[in-house]
Amino acid sequence: MSVRMFRASIKPEHVADMEAAGKELFAAIEAVQPQGVRYSWCKLADEGSYLLVVDLQDDAANPLAAIPAFGAVMGELKGKWAAQPLTMEQLTPIGSYGLF
């Protein structure tokens, strides 16, 4: 299991784009129902920051990468919407109830 947290600061003019794309992305993920992954986006209180959390059963294979909408959204996020590069932290769960 590999849990990673990404922090994204979004340019104010792209917050609505990010949220609309997120809804479409999660609809695509729900349609495919990939196995071996848990994925979430959380909006922070400052209206421009988000946490993206991904939990992979197998570090060598991210099933989200096979979903075209995922690649498209990540391309926009990294190339256009982000005010600064995403930061990533490896998380090591020490306890969880139904989350990891």
N, C-alpha and C positions, 0 to 999 in steps of 0.2 A: 504494500500500500504506500502510496506517495501522495501527500497532501501539500498543495502549494497555494499560497495566497498572493494575488497580484493587486496592487493598488494603482488605480488609474485616475489621473486628474484630467478632466475634460474641459476643453475650451468652452466658454459660456455659450457661444453661438452654435455649438454642436451637442449640447445636452439633450435637446429634444430628438436629434438624430440618433444619439446613442440609446436613448430609452425606447424609441420606436423600433430600432434594429434589434434591441434585446428581446422585445416581445416576439418579433418574427423569428429570431434565432431559437428561443425556447419553444416556440410552436413547432419548428423544424426538428428540434431534438425530441420533443414529445412524439412526433410522428414516427421517427426512426426508432426510438427507444433503445439506444445503444447500451450494451452490457459492459460492466467493468468500470463505470465512471459515475461520479456524482459531481454536479456542477451548479454553481449559484452565482448570481450577481446581487450585491447589496449596495444600496444607495446610502451614503453617509449624510450627516446633517448639514454639511456646508453647501449642498446643492450642485457641486461640481466634482465630487470625489466618489469613487466606487471601489468596492472590494469584489474581486472575482476569486472564487475558491473552487479548486478542482481537486478531486480525490480520484486517483487512478489505481486500479487493482494491479496493473502491470505497467511499470515505468516505460517499458519499451514500446508500448502500443497505446496511443491516445485515440479511442474510437471517435471522438469528436472531429478529428481531422478528416474523416471520410464524409462528413456532412458539408456540402457546398456552402451552405449559409454560414457555417462556422468560419471557414476560410475567408469569405467575403467580409464578414463583420470584423474579424481580427485584422484584416488588411486595412479597413477604414479606421479602426481604433488606433492602430499603431502609426498609420501614415497620415491621417488627417484630423481625427478628433482629439487626440491626446495633446494636452498642453505641455507635457514633458514625457520622457520615456517611462513606461510602466516599470514599477519596482516589483520584485518577486522575493518572497520569503518561503523557505521550506518549513512546514509545520510538522511537529511530531505529536500526535494526539496522546495524551496520558489518560484520558477518560472522555467518553462521549455517550450520549444517550440518543441513538437513532440518527446522529448526524454523520459520523464517520464510522 
